[in-house]
Amino acid sequence: MGFLSRLRRIIDNREPPLEGIAIVAPVSGQLVPIEKVPDVVFSEKIVGDGVAIDPSGNQVVAPIDGTISRIFDANHAFAMESPLGLELFVHFGIDTVELRGTGFKRLAEEGQQVKAGEPILEFDLDYLQEHAKSVLTPIVIANMEDVKQLTKQQGKVEAGQNQILLVQM
């Protein structure tokens, strides 16, 4: 793509700036490599690449500005899309769908426009630690075919505050 056509796409808001799209932590906790999630769908990056968080706190917030495209019936996971076409999937814990919504409360709705840091779900961490296979929470980019570069952070993060991923599309 030539310089002028790239500049035109940036000006028209159809392309992310060169520095990329920052994804913030949807939950507070410790960042963990996606490969350590005890589910091959995530650890082998079958649904996409990203990171996981060993959570603390009691809320899941929007990791980007965008639209909530889906909240699963069990309220354990949701998908979002940014205005630039980045597709994200946040899945609280492993096998949490089997809890049929117990331990979760929905705070947002499908189709809702949200800003990074806005609450999407509440969770009861004590209950989930006792009843779920794992509470590790994967944050996955579903459309990796559109990603040119992915930079992953490490360490402790606060929900809605700290960047966990930087995506260049």
N, C-alpha and C positions, 0 to 999 in steps of 0.2 A: 504494500500500500504506500502510495506517495505521501510526501509531507503535507501537501495541501488537502488531500482527501482525508487524511488522519485528523488534521486540524479542524476540518469541517465537521467530522463526526464528533469530536470533543466538544466543539461549540454547540452543536445540535443536541448535546447530552446523550448521545448514543454510544459513547465509548468512555471507559474510565480514564482518568488522567494517568500519566506515566507512573506516578507513585503507587497506584493500585487502590484496591478497595480494602479498607480496614474492617476486620471482623472482631467485635469485642466479645468478651466472655459472657455467655448466657447464664452461667451459674458461677458462684464463687467457689474457690477450691484450688486444688493443685493440678496443673497440666500434666497429662500422661500421654505418651506416644500412642497413636491409634492402633499400632501393632500389638499393644498390651491389652486391648479390650478382649474379654473372654467370650467372643462370638466371632466366628470366621467371616460373617457378612461384613463386619467392620474391620477386623484385624487384617484381613486379606484385601481390603479396599474394594470389595465387590460392588458396593453402592457408591463409592467415591472416596476421596482422600480428605484428611483433616486431622483433628486432634480429639482427645477426650479429656474430661475433667473429673477428678475425684471430688464430688461436691461437698459443700458446707452451706449453711443458710437454709432458706425455705422458698426461694422464688427462682423461676426461670424467666429471663428477660429476652427481648429481641436482640440478636447479635448484630443486626444491620438495620438500616432504614429500608422499608419495603412493605410488601403485601403478604399477609399470612395466606398461603394458598391452601393449606390443609392442617387441621388439628385432628388427630386420631381420636376415635370414640373413647378410648381408655384414658385420654388426656395425658399420655406418657410421652408423646412425640408430636412435632409439628414441622411443617415445611414452609419456607419463605422464599420470595423472589425479590431481588433488588431492582430498581428502575433500570439498571444497566444489564439485567439478565442473569445475574449470579443466582444460582439455585442452591439453597442451604437446607439441611435436614438436621434437626436437633432431636436426639432420642435419649430420654432420661432413663438410665439403667439398662440392664439386660434382662429379658424375659418379663419386663414390667407390664406388658400387654396382658399377661395372664392374671394380673391383679384386678382387671376390669374396671379401672378408674379409682379403686380404693387407694388412698394416699395422695391423690391429686385433685386439684380444683382448677377449673378453667377460668381465666381472667380476661381473655380476648376471644374474638370470633374469627372464623374463616372469612376471607375477603377484606378484613380490616387492614387499613394502612397504619403502620406503626413506625416509631423512631427507635433507633438503637437505645437500649436501656429500659424501654417500656415493658412492664410486667405482662407475661403471657400465661404462665401457670404458677400455682403454688404447690408445694409438696411437703409431706411429712417425712423428713429424713429418717427419723428414728424408726418409723413403721417400715419404710422402704428398705433400710439396712437390714431389718429383721426378716422381711418377706421376699425380697428380690434376689435373683441369682447374683447380681452385682449392681452397684449404684454408679459405676463409671458411666459418664454421659458423653457419648460421641457427638461431635459437631462435624458434619460431613458436607463437602461440596459435591452436589449431585451431578453437575454438568462439567466434570473435569476435562472433557474434550474441548471446552472453550477456554480453559485456563492455560496461560503461557508459563506462569511461574507462581509457585506457592511458597511463602516463607512462614515457618512455624515458630512460635515463641515457646519459652519454657518458664517454669516457676509457678509461684502462687499468684492467683488472679482474683479480682473482685468483679462480680456481675455488673455489666454495663459500664465498667471503668477501664479495664485493661484490654489491650489488643492481644488476640490469640493467634490470628492469621492475617497475612497480607496477601491479597490475590491480585495478580496482573492478568488481564484478559486480552 
